[in-house]
Amino acid sequence: LKCHLFLTEGDSAASTAKRGFAVTGNDYFGLFPLKGKPLNIRDVSLQKMRENEEINSIISALGLEFGKKYNSTRSLRYGKLVIMSDADHDGSHIRGLVINIFDKYWPELLELDFIYEFITPIVKIKKGNKVKYFYRLKDYLKWKETGEKGYFIKWIKGLGTIEPTEAKLFFKDISKHLIRFNSSDIKKEKDL
């Protein structure tokens, strides 16, 4: 149950995770870099999904079985699935496509303490030794309205642009960066 499988948005995100694993150790952390956006399985046959190499690799890595209903993660190879994607629209789309797989074939896993997102900042501001990270655009825009001057502003376009020291910093405080997936969000969308 302690083991986490990190699905990363490509190799550059994987290198960021590897730098973080240097802090946490990798005894309980596995890594699977995605090759682009996963297949949207919502409107494809089970056969077509099974033919998709990347989705098959994810299913195999986790030890999932089609048709099996899970009331715990004990029989899986990893107790937690962590999606580590950029803090932009593409990253959100990738997270949605991964969650889509579980919503269709193993919805009970969405209710368990299983799927997480590793959040990273979208903006970094720095003035002298003072550094602040913003994880939501609206928080940055609110700060910007204060009119404070003299800050160096860096947009973090992707996980590959995170500096090695920052990756280690984020993983040092890993519990702050791991956000559990809330299945009630899917239920709200279905009710609309």
Residue pairs with C-beta under 8 A, 6 or more apart in sequence:
1 73
1 74
1 79
1 80
2 28
2 79
3 28
3 29
3 30
3 77
3 78
3 79
3 80
4 28
4 29
4 30
4 78
4 79
4 80
4 81
4 82
4 116
5 30
5 31
5 32
5 61
5 62
5 77
5 78
5 80
5 81
5 82
6 14
6 17
6 29
6 30
6 31
6 32
6 82
6 84
6 118
7 32
7 34
7 58
7 81
7 82
7 83
7 84
7 98
8 14
8 16
8 17
8 31
8 32
8 33
8 34
8 84
8 85
8 159
9 33
9 34
9 84
9 85
9 86
9 90
9 91
9 94
9 158
9 159
10 33
10 34
10 35
10 36
10 160
11 33
12 158
12 159
12 160
13 33
13 84
13 85
13 86
13 158
13 159
13 160
14 31
14 33
15 160
16 84
16 120
16 159
16 160
16 162
16 167
17 29
17 31
17 84
17 118
17 167
18 31
19 164
19 167
19 168
19 171
20 167
20 168
20 170
20 171
20 174
21 29
21 31
21 171
22 168
22 171
23 168
23 171
23 172
24 171
24 174
30 61
30 78
32 57
32 58
32 61
34 54
34 94
35 54
37 90
37 93
37 94
37 97
38 52
38 54
38 55
38 58
38 94
38 97
38 98
38 101
39 49
39 52
39 54
39 55
39 97
40 97
40 100
41 49
41 52
41 55
41 100
41 101
41 104
41 105
42 100
42 104
46 66
49 55
50 56
55 101
58 98
58 101
61 77
61 78
62 76
62 77
62 78
62 81
63 75
63 76
63 77
63 78
64 76
64 105
64 106
66 105
68 106
69 106
69 108
70 76
70 106
70 108
70 109
70 112
71 108
72 112
73 79
73 80
73 109
73 112
73 113
73 114
79 114
80 113
80 114
80 115
80 116
81 98
81 114
81 115
81 116
82 116
82 117
82 118
82 178
83 94
83 95
83 98
83 99
83 115
83 116
83 117
83 118
84 117
84 118
84 120
84 159
85 91
85 92
85 94
85 95
85 117
85 159
86 120
86 157
86 158
86 159
87 119
87 120
87 121
87 122
87 135
87 156
88 122
88 157
88 158
95 117
99 110
99 115
99 181
99 186
102 109
102 110
102 115
103 110
103 186
109 115
110 181
110 183
110 186
111 183
113 180
114 181
115 180
115 181
116 178
116 179
116 180
116 181
117 178
117 179
117 181
118 170
118 177
118 178
118 179
119 135
119 177
119 178
119 179
120 135
120 156
120 159
120 162
120 170
120 177
121 133
121 134
121 135
121 156
122 134
122 135
122 136
122 137
122 140
122 155
122 156
123 133
123 134
123 137
123 140
123 153
123 154
123 155
123 156
124 131
124 132
124 133
124 134
124 153
124 154
124 156
124 166
125 131
125 132
125 134
125 143
125 151
125 152
125 153
125 154
126 132
126 151
126 152
126 154
127 150
127 151
127 152
132 143
134 140
134 143
156 162
162 170
170 177
171 177
